[in-house]
Amino acid sequence: VQLVESGGGLVQPGGSLRLSCAASGFTFSSSIMSWYRQAPGKERRLVASISNTGDISDYAESVKGRFTISRDNAWNMVYLQMNSLKPEDTAVYYCYSAYGYWGRGTQVTVSS
């Protein structure tokens, strides 16, 4: 099983990033998928989740209206579009499968 995140980096406040997660080794199309994040010295927290078919999504209050989670079951991919980024969005972002699998994370830094 592998979940490999990409797309992180350094961005200025107000900017955008799109994170990607490539999944393999399990039945991706049957799994609820999520993005979590962990800031330095803080707990890992749920950012967004999407149903296996992609028709239902949910977001943490802190990112509602700014982030969008999506998936492509044909390519075993899940995405997180992040707009209007704030310094408090700085964290390592992790891809998670409801089967209990984690990626290694990708760093997002929002700073001027």
QUIWO-V54252 format. One record per backbone hydrogen bond with DSSP energy under -1.0 kcal/mol. NH is the residue of the N-H (numbers start at 1). CO is the residue of the C=O. If there is no record, write none. Layout:
NH:CO / NH:CO
//
This chain:
2:24 / 4:22 / 6:20 / 11:109 / 14:85 / 15:12 / 17:82 / 19:80 / 20:6 / 21:78 / 22:4 / 23:76 / 24:2 / 28:26 / 30:27 / 31:28 / 33:50 / 34:96 / 35:48 / 36:94 / 37:45 / 38:92 / 42:39 / 45:37 / 47:35 / 48:35 / 49:58 / 50:33 / 51:56 / 58:49 / 60:47 / 63:60 / 64:60 / 66:63 / 67:63 / 68:81 / 70:79 / 72:77 / 77:72 / 78:21 / 79:70 / 80:19 / 81:68 / 82:17 / 83:66 / 85:15 / 89:86 / 90:87 / 91:108 / 92:38 / 93:106 / 94:36 / 96:34 / 97:101 / 98:32 / 100:97 / 103:95 / 106:93 / 108:91 / 109:9 / 111:11
//
